[in-house]
Amino acid sequence: MTKRTVGTVVLLLSLTLAFFPIPLSNVVPAVAIALISLAYLEEDGILLLVAMLAGLSALAAATLTIWGMIASTKWIIDLW
């Protein structure tokens, strides 16, 4: 169960790295992936928890940014 959850989070973070082309926005997801990798190598549960929280917060920030872009586009379309 844990491996699938961590794998899903790493996959989603990798997708944000590939499809979110704002400059310097890729640093946080890349650091979260590196922390998750380090936690797996060291078999450290606390570091894995911290890395997963960092990764999920990065995903939440990306989701809120995309939501804001969609909402602002709707607002611009309503002006026309």
PDB file with SEQRES, HELIX, SHEET and CRYST1 records, atoms N, CA, C and O in Angstrom:
SEQRES   1 A   80  MET THR LYS ARG THR VAL GLY THR VAL VAL LEU LEU LEU          
SEQRES   2 A   80  SER LEU THR LEU ALA PHE PHE PRO ILE PRO LEU SER ASN          
SEQRES   3 A   80  VAL VAL PRO ALA VAL ALA ILE ALA LEU ILE SER LEU ALA          
SEQRES   4 A   80  TYR LEU GLU GLU ASP GLY ILE LEU LEU LEU VAL ALA MET          
SEQRES   5 A   80  LEU ALA GLY LEU SER ALA LEU ALA ALA ALA THR LEU THR          
SEQRES   6 A   80  ILE TRP GLY MET ILE ALA SER THR LYS TRP ILE ILE ASP          
SEQRES   7 A   80  LEU TRP                                                      
HELIX    1 AA1 THR A    2  PHE A   19  1                                  18    
HELIX    2 AA2 VAL A   27  GLU A   42  1                                  16    
HELIX    3 AA3 GLY A   45  LEU A   79  1                                  35    
CRYST1    1.000    1.000    1.000  90.00  90.00  90.00 P 1           1          
ATOM      1  N   MET A   1       0.827  -1.201   0.000  1.00  0.00           N  
ATOM      2  CA  MET A   1       0.000   0.000   0.000  1.00  0.00           C  
ATOM      3  C   MET A   1       0.863   1.254   0.000  1.00  0.00           C  
ATOM      4  O   MET A   1       0.589   2.202  -0.736  1.00  0.00           O  
ATOM      5  N   THR A   2       1.897   1.259   0.817  1.00  0.00           N  
ATOM      6  CA  THR A   2       2.753   2.442   0.907  1.00  0.00           C  
ATOM      7  C   THR A   2       3.501   2.682  -0.399  1.00  0.00           C  
ATOM      8  O   THR A   2       3.651   3.825  -0.828  1.00  0.00           O  
ATOM      9  N   LYS A   3       3.970   1.609  -1.030  1.00  0.00           N  
ATOM     10  CA  LYS A   3       4.721   1.765  -2.273  1.00  0.00           C  
ATOM     11  C   LYS A   3       3.848   2.356  -3.371  1.00  0.00           C  
ATOM     12  O   LYS A   3       4.311   3.183  -4.156  1.00  0.00           O  
ATOM     13  N   ARG A   4       2.588   1.935  -3.431  1.00  0.00           N  
ATOM     14  CA  ARG A   4       1.696   2.479  -4.452  1.00  0.00           C  
ATOM     15  C   ARG A   4       1.387   3.952  -4.188  1.00  0.00           C  
ATOM     16  O   ARG A   4       1.323   4.751  -5.122  1.00  0.00           O  
ATOM     17  N   THR A   5       1.197   4.308  -2.930  1.00  0.00           N  
ATOM     18  CA  THR A   5       0.913   5.699  -2.588  1.00  0.00           C  
ATOM     19  C   THR A   5       2.101   6.590  -2.914  1.00  0.00           C  
ATOM     20  O   THR A   5       1.946   7.655  -3.512  1.00  0.00           O  
ATOM     21  N   VAL A   6       3.278   6.151  -2.521  1.00  0.00           N  
ATOM     22  CA  VAL A   6       4.487   6.927  -2.803  1.00  0.00           C  
ATOM     23  C   VAL A   6       4.728   6.996  -4.305  1.00  0.00           C  
ATOM     24  O   VAL A   6       5.108   8.046  -4.823  1.00  0.00           O  
ATOM     25  N   GLY A   7       4.515   5.914  -4.991  1.00  0.00           N  
ATOM     26  CA  GLY A   7       4.676   5.909  -6.444  1.00  0.00           C  
ATOM     27  C   GLY A   7       3.717   6.855  -7.136  1.00  0.00           C  
ATOM     28  O   GLY A   7       4.083   7.523  -8.103  1.00  0.00           O  
ATOM     29  N   THR A   8       2.485   6.913  -6.642  1.00  0.00           N  
ATOM     30  CA  THR A   8       1.499   7.833  -7.214  1.00  0.00           C  
ATOM     31  C   THR A   8       1.903   9.279  -6.984  1.00  0.00           C  
ATOM     32  O   THR A   8       1.786  10.110  -7.884  1.00  0.00           O  
ATOM     33  N   VAL A   9       2.376   9.581  -5.787  1.00  0.00           N  
ATOM     34  CA  VAL A   9       2.807  10.949  -5.486  1.00  0.00           C  
ATOM     35  C   VAL A   9       4.008  11.339  -6.346  1.00  0.00           C  
ATOM     36  O   VAL A   9       4.064  12.456  -6.861  1.00  0.00           O  
ATOM     37  N   VAL A  10       4.961  10.434  -6.502  1.00  0.00           N  
ATOM     38  CA  VAL A  10       6.127  10.721  -7.343  1.00  0.00           C  
ATOM     39  C   VAL A  10       5.705  10.900  -8.797  1.00  0.00           C  
ATOM     40  O   VAL A  10       6.228  11.773  -9.488  1.00  0.00           O  
ATOM     41  N   LEU A  11       4.770  10.088  -9.267  1.00  0.00           N  
ATOM     42  CA  LEU A  11       4.266  10.239 -10.635  1.00  0.00           C  
ATOM     43  C   LEU A  11       3.607  11.593 -10.831  1.00  0.00           C  
ATOM     44  O   LEU A  11       3.869  12.267 -11.827  1.00  0.00           O  
ATOM     45  N   LEU A  12       2.760  11.999  -9.902  1.00  0.00           N  
ATOM     46  CA  LEU A  12       2.094  13.297 -10.016  1.00  0.00           C  
ATOM     47  C   LEU A  12       3.088  14.448  -9.936  1.00  0.00           C  
ATOM     48  O   LEU A  12       2.948  15.440 -10.652  1.00  0.00           O  
ATOM     49  N   LEU A  13       4.087  14.323  -9.072  1.00  0.00           N  
ATOM     50  CA  LEU A  13       5.115  15.362  -9.008  1.00  0.00           C  
ATOM     51  C   LEU A  13       5.916  15.425 -10.303  1.00  0.00           C  
ATOM     52  O   LEU A  13       6.283  16.510 -10.754  1.00  0.00           O  
ATOM     53  N   SER A  14       6.188  14.274 -10.899  1.00  0.00           N  
ATOM     54  CA  SER A  14       6.913  14.253 -12.168  1.00  0.00           C  
ATOM     55  C   SER A  14       6.075  14.892 -13.280  1.00  0.00           C  
ATOM     56  O   SER A  14       6.616  15.567 -14.157  1.00  0.00           O  
ATOM     57  N   LEU A  15       4.782  14.684 -13.244  1.00  0.00           N  
ATOM     58  CA  LEU A  15       3.911  15.326 -14.235  1.00  0.00           C  
ATOM     59  C   LEU A  15       3.904  16.833 -14.071  1.00  0.00           C  
ATOM     60  O   LEU A  15       3.866  17.563 -15.062  1.00  0.00           O  
ATOM     61  N   THR A  16       3.939  17.313 -12.823  1.00  0.00           N  
ATOM     62  CA  THR A  16       4.009  18.768 -12.631  1.00  0.00           C  
ATOM     63  C   THR A  16       5.341  19.316 -13.122  1.00  0.00           C  
ATOM     64  O   THR A  16       5.410  20.454 -13.587  1.00  0.00           O  
ATOM     65  N   LEU A  17       6.403  18.516 -13.022  1.00  0.00           N  
ATOM     66  CA  LEU A  17       7.687  18.953 -13.561  1.00  0.00           C  
ATOM     67  C   LEU A  17       7.634  19.077 -15.079  1.00  0.00           C  
ATOM     68  O   LEU A  17       8.242  19.976 -15.660  1.00  0.00           O  
ATOM     69  N   ALA A  18       6.908  18.175 -15.708  1.00  0.00           N  
ATOM     70  CA  ALA A  18       6.873  18.162 -17.167  1.00  0.00           C  
ATOM     71  C   ALA A  18       5.899  19.178 -17.757  1.00  0.00           C  
ATOM     72  O   ALA A  18       6.167  19.742 -18.818  1.00  0.00           O  
ATOM     73  N   PHE A  19       4.774  19.418 -17.087  1.00  0.00           N  
ATOM     74  CA  PHE A  19       3.711  20.218 -17.698  1.00  0.00           C  
ATOM     75  C   PHE A  19       3.477  21.571 -17.053  1.00  0.00           C  
ATOM     76  O   PHE A  19       2.462  22.209 -17.336  1.00  0.00           O  
ATOM     77  N   PHE A  20       4.371  22.031 -16.202  1.00  0.00           N  
ATOM     78  CA  PHE A  20       4.181  23.310 -15.528  1.00  0.00           C  
ATOM     79  C   PHE A  20       5.388  24.197 -15.829  1.00  0.00           C  
ATOM     80  O   PHE A  20       6.319  24.263 -15.026  1.00  0.00           O  
ATOM     81  N   PRO A  21       5.383  24.886 -16.985  1.00  0.00           N  
ATOM     82  CA  PRO A  21       6.601  25.535 -17.479  1.00  0.00           C  
ATOM     83  C   PRO A  21       6.884  26.934 -16.938  1.00  0.00           C  
ATOM     84  O   PRO A  21       7.464  27.748 -17.656  1.00  0.00           O  
ATOM     85  N   ILE A  22       6.501  27.240 -15.718  1.00  0.00           N  
ATOM     86  CA  ILE A  22       6.812  28.543 -15.141  1.00  0.00           C  
ATOM     87  C   ILE A  22       8.236  28.482 -14.585  1.00  0.00           C  
ATOM     88  O   ILE A  22       8.587  27.516 -13.908  1.00  0.00           O  
ATOM     89  N   PRO A  23       9.057  29.492 -14.858  1.00  0.00           N  
ATOM     90  CA  PRO A  23      10.450  29.439 -14.395  1.00  0.00           C  
ATOM     91  C   PRO A  23      10.552  29.303 -12.872  1.00  0.00           C  
ATOM     92  O   PRO A  23       9.814  29.947 -12.127  1.00  0.00           O  
ATOM     93  N   LEU A  24      11.461  28.469 -12.439  1.00  0.00           N  
ATOM     94  CA  LEU A  24      11.768  28.174 -11.037  1.00  0.00           C  
ATOM     95  C   LEU A  24      10.620  27.509 -10.275  1.00  0.00           C  
ATOM     96  O   LEU A  24      10.677  27.400  -9.050  1.00  0.00           O  
ATOM     97  N   SER A  25       9.596  27.069 -10.975  1.00  0.00           N  
ATOM     98  CA  SER A  25       8.508  26.368 -10.292  1.00  0.00           C  
ATOM     99  C   SER A  25       8.805  24.876 -10.149  1.00  0.00           C  
ATOM    100  O   SER A  25       8.083  24.171  -9.443  1.00  0.00           O  
ATOM    101  N   ASN A  26       9.843  24.393 -10.799  1.00  0.00           N  
ATOM    102  CA  ASN A  26      10.161  22.970 -10.763  1.00  0.00           C  
ATOM    103  C   ASN A  26      11.065  22.588  -9.602  1.00  0.00           C  
ATOM    104  O   ASN A  26      11.330  21.404  -9.391  1.00  0.00           O  
ATOM    105  N   VAL A  27      11.538  23.561  -8.853  1.00  0.00           N  
ATOM    106  CA  VAL A  27      12.491  23.271  -7.792  1.00  0.00           C  
ATOM    107  C   VAL A  27      11.836  22.504  -6.652  1.00  0.00           C  
ATOM    108  O   VAL A  27      12.384  21.508  -6.179  1.00  0.00           O  
ATOM    109  N   VAL A  28      10.675  22.955  -6.210  1.00  0.00           N  
ATOM    110  CA  VAL A  28      10.015  22.331  -5.058  1.00  0.00           C  
ATOM    111  C   VAL A  28       9.612  20.882  -5.340  1.00  0.00           C  
ATOM    112  O   VAL A  28       9.896  20.018  -4.510  1.00  0.00           O  
ATOM    113  N   PRO A  29       8.961  20.571  -6.473  1.00  0.00           N  
ATOM    114  CA  PRO A  29       8.655  19.160  -6.740  1.00  0.00           C  
ATOM    115  C   PRO A  29       9.913  18.296  -6.889  1.00  0.00           C  
ATOM    116  O   PRO A  29       9.921  17.136  -6.477  1.00  0.00           O  
ATOM    117  N   ALA A  30      10.962  18.853  -7.471  1.00  0.00           N  
ATOM    118  CA  ALA A  30      12.204  18.077  -7.626  1.00  0.00           C  
ATOM    119  C   ALA A  30      12.840  17.788  -6.272  1.00  0.00           C  
ATOM    120  O   ALA A  30      13.361  16.694  -6.057  1.00  0.00           O  
ATOM    121  N   VAL A  31      12.804  18.754  -5.356  1.00  0.00           N  
ATOM    122  CA  VAL A  31      13.349  18.526  -4.010  1.00  0.00           C  
ATOM    123  C   VAL A  31      12.508  17.497  -3.273  1.00  0.00           C  
ATOM    124  O   VAL A  31      13.046  16.662  -2.546  1.00  0.00           O  
ATOM    125  N   ALA A  32      11.191  17.548  -3.454  1.00  0.00           N  
ATOM    126  CA  ALA A  32      10.325  16.560  -2.802  1.00  0.00           C  
ATOM    127  C   ALA A  32      10.611  15.154  -3.328  1.00  0.00           C  
ATOM    128  O   ALA A  32      10.643  14.200  -2.550  1.00  0.00           O  
ATOM    129  N   ILE A  33      10.819  15.016  -4.629  1.00  0.00           N  
ATOM    130  CA  ILE A  33      11.156  13.707  -5.199  1.00  0.00           C  
ATOM    131  C   ILE A  33      12.502  13.229  -4.668  1.00  0.00           C  
ATOM    132  O   ILE A  33      12.665  12.049  -4.361  1.00  0.00           O  
ATOM    133  N   ALA A  34      13.468  14.143  -4.560  1.00  0.00           N  
ATOM    134  CA  ALA A  34      14.778  13.767  -4.029  1.00  0.00           C  
ATOM    135  C   ALA A  34      14.672  13.334  -2.567  1.00  0.00           C  
ATOM    136  O   ALA A  34      15.335  12.380  -2.160  1.00  0.00           O  
ATOM    137  N   LEU A  35      13.847  14.021  -1.773  1.00  0.00           N  
ATOM    138  CA  LEU A  35      13.664  13.639  -0.375  1.00  0.00           C  
ATOM    139  C   LEU A  35      12.986  12.272  -0.253  1.00  0.00           C  
ATOM    140  O   LEU A  35      13.350  11.468   0.606  1.00  0.00           O  
ATOM    141  N   ILE A  36      12.007  12.017  -1.111  1.00  0.00           N  
ATOM    142  CA  ILE A  36      11.342  10.708  -1.097  1.00  0.00           C  
ATOM    143  C   ILE A  36      12.338   9.615  -1.455  1.00  0.00           C  
ATOM    144  O   ILE A  36      12.345   8.547  -0.844  1.00  0.00           O  
ATOM    145  N   SER A  37      13.179   9.887  -2.449  1.00  0.00           N  
ATOM    146  CA  SER A  37      14.199   8.899  -2.835  1.00  0.00           C  
ATOM    147  C   SER A  37      15.182   8.643  -1.711  1.00  0.00           C  
ATOM    148  O   SER A  37      15.540   7.497  -1.441  1.00  0.00           O  
ATOM    149  N   LEU A  38      15.619   9.704  -1.056  1.00  0.00           N  
ATOM    150  CA  LEU A  38      16.543   9.555   0.059  1.00  0.00           C  
ATOM    151  C   LEU A  38      15.908   8.783   1.214  1.00  0.00           C  
ATOM    152  O   LEU A  38      16.561   7.957   1.851  1.00  0.00           O  
ATOM    153  N   ALA A  39      14.633   9.057   1.476  1.00  0.00           N  
ATOM    154  CA  ALA A  39      13.933   8.340   2.548  1.00  0.00           C  
ATOM    155  C   ALA A  39      13.830   6.850   2.237  1.00  0.00           C  
ATOM    156  O   ALA A  39      13.955   6.018   3.136  1.00  0.00           O  
ATOM    157  N   TYR A  40      13.604   6.511   0.973  1.00  0.00           N  
ATOM    158  CA  TYR A  40      13.553   5.094   0.613  1.00  0.00           C  
ATOM    159  C   TYR A  40      14.914   4.430   0.715  1.00  0.00           C  
ATOM    160  O   TYR A  40      15.021   3.283   1.151  1.00  0.00           O  
ATOM    161  N   LEU A  41      15.956   5.152   0.311  1.00  0.00           N  
ATOM    162  CA  LEU A  41      17.301   4.574   0.404  1.00  0.00           C  
ATOM    163  C   LEU A  41      17.724   4.356   1.850  1.00  0.00           C  
ATOM    164  O   LEU A  41      18.343   3.342   2.175  1.00  0.00           O  
ATOM    165  N   GLU A  42      17.396   5.294   2.704  1.00  0.00           N  
ATOM    166  CA  GLU A  42      17.790   5.199   4.109  1.00  0.00           C  
ATOM    167  C   GLU A  42      16.777   4.425   4.954  1.00  0.00           C  
ATOM    168  O   GLU A  42      17.025   4.154   6.129  1.00  0.00           O  
ATOM    169  N   GLU A  43      15.641   4.070   4.359  1.00  0.00           N  
ATOM    170  CA  GLU A  43      14.546   3.383   5.067  1.00  0.00           C  
ATOM    171  C   GLU A  43      14.136   4.143   6.323  1.00  0.00           C  
ATOM    172  O   GLU A  43      14.010   3.577   7.409  1.00  0.00           O  
ATOM    173  N   ASP A  44      13.932   5.447   6.136  1.00  0.00           N  
ATOM    174  CA  ASP A  44      13.595   6.350   7.226  1.00  0.00           C  
ATOM    175  C   ASP A  44      12.132   6.766   7.087  1.00  0.00           C  
ATOM    176  O   ASP A  44      11.766   7.477   6.150  1.00  0.00           O  
ATOM    177  N   GLY A  45      11.312   6.324   8.012  1.00  0.00           N  
ATOM    178  CA  GLY A  45       9.887   6.601   7.957  1.00  0.00           C  
ATOM    179  C   GLY A  45       9.547   8.052   8.223  1.00  0.00           C  
ATOM    180  O   GLY A  45       8.628   8.597   7.612  1.00  0.00           O  
ATOM    181  N   ILE A  46      10.280   8.686   9.132  1.00  0.00           N  
ATOM    182  CA  ILE A  46       9.985  10.090   9.455  1.00  0.00           C  
ATOM    183  C   ILE A  46      10.337  10.990   8.276  1.00  0.00           C  
ATOM    184  O   ILE A  46       9.582  11.902   7.939  1.00  0.00           O  
ATOM    185  N   LEU A  47      11.481  10.734   7.652  1.00  0.00           N  
ATOM    186  CA  LEU A  47      11.849  11.512   6.465  1.00  0.00           C  
ATOM    187  C   LEU A  47      10.860  11.266   5.330  1.00  0.00           C  
ATOM    188  O   LEU A  47      10.544  12.183   4.573  1.00  0.00           O  
ATOM    189  N   LEU A  48      10.375  10.043   5.209  1.00  0.00           N  
ATOM    190  CA  LEU A  48       9.378   9.746   4.184  1.00  0.00           C  
ATOM    191  C   LEU A  48       8.096  10.522   4.452  1.00  0.00           C  
ATOM    192  O   LEU A  48       7.480  11.040   3.521  1.00  0.00           O  
ATOM    193  N   LEU A  49       7.692  10.607   5.703  1.00  0.00           N  
ATOM    194  CA  LEU A  49       6.503  11.380   6.055  1.00  0.00           C  
ATOM    195  C   LEU A  49       6.692  12.856   5.721  1.00  0.00           C  
ATOM    196  O   LEU A  49       5.801  13.484   5.147  1.00  0.00           O  
ATOM    197  N   VAL A  50       7.840  13.408   6.075  1.00  0.00           N  
ATOM    198  CA  VAL A  50       8.124  14.816   5.779  1.00  0.00           C  
ATOM    199  C   VAL A  50       8.170  15.050   4.272  1.00  0.00           C  
ATOM    200  O   VAL A  50       7.640  16.047   3.780  1.00  0.00           O  
ATOM    201  N   ALA A  51       8.800  14.138   3.542  1.00  0.00           N  
ATOM    202  CA  ALA A  51       8.896  14.272   2.091  1.00  0.00           C  
ATOM    203  C   ALA A  51       7.534  14.151   1.428  1.00  0.00           C  
ATOM    204  O   ALA A  51       7.232  14.878   0.481  1.00  0.00           O  
ATOM    205  N   MET A  52       6.711  13.232   1.925  1.00  0.00           N  
ATOM    206  CA  MET A  52       5.357  13.099   1.364  1.00  0.00           C  
ATOM    207  C   MET A  52       4.524  14.351   1.635  1.00  0.00           C  
ATOM    208  O   MET A  52       3.772  14.793   0.767  1.00  0.00           O  
ATOM    209  N   LEU A  53       4.653  14.920   2.822  1.00  0.00           N  
ATOM    210  CA  LEU A  53       3.944  16.164   3.122  1.00  0.00           C  
ATOM    211  C   LEU A  53       4.422  17.304   2.233  1.00  0.00           C  
ATOM    212  O   LEU A  53       3.619  18.113   1.768  1.00  0.00           O  
ATOM    213  N   ALA A  54       5.721  17.367   2.000  1.00  0.00           N  
ATOM    214  CA  ALA A  54       6.260  18.385   1.100  1.00  0.00           C  
ATOM    215  C   ALA A  54       5.755  18.170  -0.325  1.00  0.00           C  
ATOM    216  O   ALA A  54       5.402  19.125  -1.017  1.00  0.00           O  
ATOM    217  N   GLY A  55       5.724  16.925  -0.753  1.00  0.00           N  
ATOM    218  CA  GLY A  55       5.231  16.622  -2.094  1.00  0.00           C  
ATOM    219  C   GLY A  55       3.757  16.924  -2.252  1.00  0.00           C  
ATOM    220  O   GLY A  55       3.338  17.477  -3.269  1.00  0.00           O  
ATOM    221  N   LEU A  56       2.967  16.564  -1.250  1.00  0.00           N  
ATOM    222  CA  LEU A  56       1.531  16.848  -1.323  1.00  0.00           C  
ATOM    223  C   LEU A  56       1.248  18.339  -1.254  1.00  0.00           C  
ATOM    224  O   LEU A  56       0.309  18.817  -1.890  1.00  0.00           O  
ATOM    225  N   SER A  57       2.043  19.082  -0.493  1.00  0.00           N  
ATOM    226  CA  SER A  57       1.843  20.531  -0.463  1.00  0.00           C  
ATOM    227  C   SER A  57       2.245  21.165  -1.791  1.00  0.00           C  
ATOM    228  O   SER A  57       1.627  22.141  -2.217  1.00  0.00           O  
ATOM    229  N   ALA A  58       3.262  20.630  -2.448  1.00  0.00           N  
ATOM    230  CA  ALA A  58       3.634  21.121  -3.779  1.00  0.00           C  
ATOM    231  C   ALA A  58       2.534  20.820  -4.791  1.00  0.00           C  
ATOM    232  O   ALA A  58       2.229  21.647  -5.649  1.00  0.00           O  
ATOM    233  N   LEU A  59       1.941  19.632  -4.687  1.00  0.00           N  
ATOM    234  CA  LEU A  59       0.814  19.296  -5.572  1.00  0.00           C  
ATOM    235  C   LEU A  59      -0.385  20.182  -5.306  1.00  0.00           C  
ATOM    236  O   LEU A  59      -1.078  20.590  -6.238  1.00  0.00           O  
ATOM    237  N   ALA A  60      -0.637  20.486  -4.033  1.00  0.00           N  
ATOM    238  CA  ALA A  60      -1.751  21.374  -3.688  1.00  0.00           C  
ATOM    239  C   ALA A  60      -1.520  22.775  -4.246  1.00  0.00           C  
ATOM    240  O   ALA A  60      -2.450  23.400  -4.757  1.00  0.00           O  
ATOM    241  N   ALA A  61      -0.297  23.268  -4.153  1.00  0.00           N  
ATOM    242  CA  ALA A  61       0.011  24.592  -4.697  1.00  0.00           C  
ATOM    243  C   ALA A  61      -0.156  24.617  -6.210  1.00  0.00           C  
ATOM    244  O   ALA A  61      -0.680  25.584  -6.763  1.00  0.00           O  
ATOM    245  N   ALA A  62       0.289  23.557  -6.883  1.00  0.00           N  
ATOM    246  CA  ALA A  62       0.125  23.492  -8.342  1.00  0.00           C  
ATOM    247  C   ALA A  62      -1.352  23.413  -8.719  1.00  0.00           C  
ATOM    248  O   ALA A  62      -1.786  24.032  -9.691  1.00  0.00           O  
ATOM    249  N   THR A  63      -2.117  22.648  -7.944  1.00  0.00           N  
ATOM    250  CA  THR A  63      -3.549  22.538  -8.217  1.00  0.00           C  
ATOM    251  C   THR A  63      -4.255  23.873  -8.024  1.00  0.00           C  
ATOM    252  O   THR A  63      -5.103  24.251  -8.833  1.00  0.00           O  
ATOM    253  N   LEU A  64      -3.911  24.583  -6.963  1.00  0.00           N  
ATOM    254  CA  LEU A  64      -4.515  25.895  -6.731  1.00  0.00           C  
ATOM    255  C   LEU A  64      -4.119  26.899  -7.816  1.00  0.00           C  
ATOM    256  O   LEU A  64      -4.926  27.747  -8.199  1.00  0.00           O  
ATOM    257  N   THR A  65      -2.902  26.808  -8.302  1.00  0.00           N  
ATOM    258  CA  THR A  65      -2.468  27.697  -9.376  1.00  0.00           C  
ATOM    259  C   THR A  65      -3.241  27.423 -10.656  1.00  0.00           C  
ATOM    260  O   THR A  65      -3.679  28.353 -11.334  1.00  0.00           O  
ATOM    261  N   ILE A  66      -3.407  26.159 -10.983  1.00  0.00           N  
ATOM    262  CA  ILE A  66      -4.171  25.800 -12.180  1.00  0.00           C  
ATOM    263  C   ILE A  66      -5.634  26.208 -12.013  1.00  0.00           C  
ATOM    264  O   ILE A  66      -6.258  26.702 -12.953  1.00  0.00           O  
ATOM    265  N   TRP A  67      -6.175  25.999 -10.818  1.00  0.00           N  
ATOM    266  CA  TRP A  67      -7.561  26.404 -10.552  1.00  0.00           C  
ATOM    267  C   TRP A  67      -7.716  27.915 -10.720  1.00  0.00           C  
ATOM    268  O   TRP A  67      -8.712  28.375 -11.278  1.00  0.00           O  
ATOM    269  N   GLY A  68      -6.754  28.678 -10.251  1.00  0.00           N  
ATOM    270  CA  GLY A  68      -6.797  30.133 -10.402  1.00  0.00           C  
ATOM    271  C   GLY A  68      -6.715  30.553 -11.854  1.00  0.00           C  
ATOM    272  O   GLY A  68      -7.391  31.496 -12.267  1.00  0.00           O  
ATOM    273  N   MET A  69      -5.888  29.858 -12.644  1.00  0.00           N  
ATOM    274  CA  MET A  69      -5.802  30.188 -14.066  1.00  0.00           C  
ATOM    275  C   MET A  69      -7.126  29.902 -14.764  1.00  0.00           C  
ATOM    276  O   MET A  69      -7.567  30.685 -15.605  1.00  0.00           O  
ATOM    277  N   ILE A  70      -7.764  28.782 -14.419  1.00  0.00           N  
ATOM    278  CA  ILE A  70      -9.044  28.443 -15.038  1.00  0.00           C  
ATOM    279  C   ILE A  70     -10.117  29.451 -14.627  1.00  0.00           C  
ATOM    280  O   ILE A  70     -10.913  29.888 -15.458  1.00  0.00           O  
ATOM    281  N   ALA A  71     -10.139  29.818 -13.351  1.00  0.00           N  
ATOM    282  CA  ALA A  71     -11.134  30.773 -12.868  1.00  0.00           C  
ATOM    283  C   ALA A  71     -10.940  32.148 -13.504  1.00  0.00           C  
ATOM    284  O   ALA A  71     -11.920  32.816 -13.834  1.00  0.00           O  
ATOM    285  N   SER A  72      -9.705  32.573 -13.679  1.00  0.00           N  
ATOM    286  CA  SER A  72      -9.469  33.878 -14.294  1.00  0.00           C  
ATOM    287  C   SER A  72      -9.811  33.853 -15.778  1.00  0.00           C  
ATOM    288  O   SER A  72     -10.245  34.862 -16.333  1.00  0.00           O  
ATOM    289  N   THR A  73      -9.619  32.710 -16.422  1.00  0.00           N  
ATOM    290  CA  THR A  73     -10.006  32.607 -17.826  1.00  0.00           C  
ATOM    291  C   THR A  73     -11.507  32.725 -17.981  1.00  0.00           C  
ATOM    292  O   THR A  73     -11.987  33.367 -18.915  1.00  0.00           O  
ATOM    293  N   LYS A  74     -12.254  32.113 -17.074  1.00  0.00           N  
ATOM    294  CA  LYS A  74     -13.709  32.220 -17.112  1.00  0.00           C  
ATOM    295  C   LYS A  74     -14.135  33.658 -16.899  1.00  0.00           C  
ATOM    296  O   LYS A  74     -15.069  34.129 -17.546  1.00  0.00           O  
ATOM    297  N   TRP A  75     -13.463  34.362 -16.001  1.00  0.00           N  
ATOM    298  CA  TRP A  75     -13.791  35.756 -15.737  1.00  0.00           C  
ATOM    299  C   TRP A  75     -13.516  36.618 -16.965  1.00  0.00           C  
ATOM    300  O   TRP A  75     -14.293  37.523 -17.270  1.00  0.00           O  
ATOM    301  N   ILE A  76     -12.422  36.349 -17.670  1.00  0.00           N  
ATOM    302  CA  ILE A  76     -12.078  37.105 -18.870  1.00  0.00           C  
ATOM    303  C   ILE A  76     -13.097  36.817 -19.986  1.00  0.00           C  
ATOM    304  O   ILE A  76     -13.497  37.723 -20.716  1.00  0.00           O  
ATOM    305  N   ILE A  77     -13.511  35.551 -20.108  1.00  0.00           N  
ATOM    306  CA  ILE A  77     -14.491  35.205 -21.127  1.00  0.00           C  
ATOM    307  C   ILE A  77     -15.830  35.880 -20.839  1.00  0.00           C  
ATOM    308  O   ILE A  77     -16.529  36.289 -21.766  1.00  0.00           O  
ATOM    309  N   ASP A  78     -16.189  35.997 -19.573  1.00  0.00           N  
ATOM    310  CA  ASP A  78     -17.454  36.655 -19.213  1.00  0.00           C  
ATOM    311  C   ASP A  78     -17.435  38.146 -19.562  1.00  0.00           C  
ATOM    312  O   ASP A  78     -18.496  38.739 -19.761  1.00  0.00           O  
ATOM    313  N   LEU A  79     -16.278  38.748 -19.639  1.00  0.00           N  
ATOM    314  CA  LEU A  79     -16.188  40.171 -20.013  1.00  0.00           C  
ATOM    315  C   LEU A  79     -16.542  40.396 -21.473  1.00  0.00           C  
ATOM    316  O   LEU A  79     -17.026  41.469 -21.833  1.00  0.00           O  
ATOM    317  N   TRP A  80     -16.310  39.409 -22.309  1.00  0.00           N  
ATOM    318  CA  TRP A  80     -16.581  39.560 -23.728  1.00  0.00           C  
ATOM    319  C   TRP A  80     -18.042  39.535 -23.935  1.00  0.00           C  
ATOM    320  O   TRP A  80     -18.507  39.648 -25.069  1.00  0.00           O  
TER     321      TRP A  80                                                      
END                                                                             
